[in-house]
Amino acid sequence: HHKKTMSKENRINQYQSKYLTQFGFEAEMVKYRRNLVMERMDACQPKVVIEVGCGSDLLYRHYLETHEAVDQWIIVEPGSEFYGIAVASGLPNLTAIQNFFEDSIEQLQECLPKPPDMIIISGVLHEVESPVKLIEAAKSIMDDHSVLHINVPNATSFHRRLAKSMGLIDSTKELSGRNVKFMHYHVFDSESLKKDIDSAGLTVFESGGYFVKPFTHEQMESVAENVGEKVLDGLFLLGRELPELASEIYIEAQRIEK
């Protein structure tokens, strides 16, 4: 129960060291999460992108394998190692800011030629203490054209429902052992995610899910190789069809009154 008193700087250092040593099935999830974000970028065609938290395997690097460079890609990353990876990448038109996003707004406004076309908060929101504050920070630099993309793990996912059926957890909203290890504050379902977007005063215009994960990460690790990539790709698409059972969900919002 010490996590409330732990500074966010200490949290990010702990998180980085855990993140950098974990591979296994999370590496697959990182790939499918990235596929989703790139699909959503294709729908949005952004020229100015802000990415909140970059991890060690840069999204922009993968994006450039199949796309032209954007006019400006700004990464806001509090972790010194991930920030270092971004800075050393030498990717075109990339700016990296080492800070927490909600503390970077003035700095962002200084280096933005115009409001961002897209703000990407991928796999981050469940790890922050106050999600609404983060969404409000994003809203403060958006104009009517800006799109905010958020994706998070899904509380009503197939593998959580299975855990509940097995009596391992009392409620799908309960933090799992993995959640605790990686210092997650929240487990969202699509309703609670939408509620936070609404609270921040943004309008949801797109939402969905991706990847049905039948078992826990550890169990998936042992079956992934046996079932093969075709099955995993199928599970990714099945999550699009059955978002309430998907392992992760996403939502997109804008400032406009709909």
Buried (B, 14 or more C-beta within 10 A) or exposed (E): EEEEEEEBEEBBBBBBEEBEEBEEBBEBBBBBBBBBBBEBBEEBEBBBBBBBBBBBEBBBBBBBEEEEBBBBBBBBBBBEBBBBBBBEBEBEBBBBBBBBBBEBBEBBEEEBEEBBBBBBBBBBBBBBEEBBBBBBBBBEBBEEBBBBBBBBBBBBBBBBBBBBEEEEBEEBBBBBEBBEEBBBBBBBBBEBBBBBBBEBEBEBEBBBBBBBBBBBBEBBBEBBEEEEEEEBEBBBEBBBEEBBBBBBBBBBBBBEEE
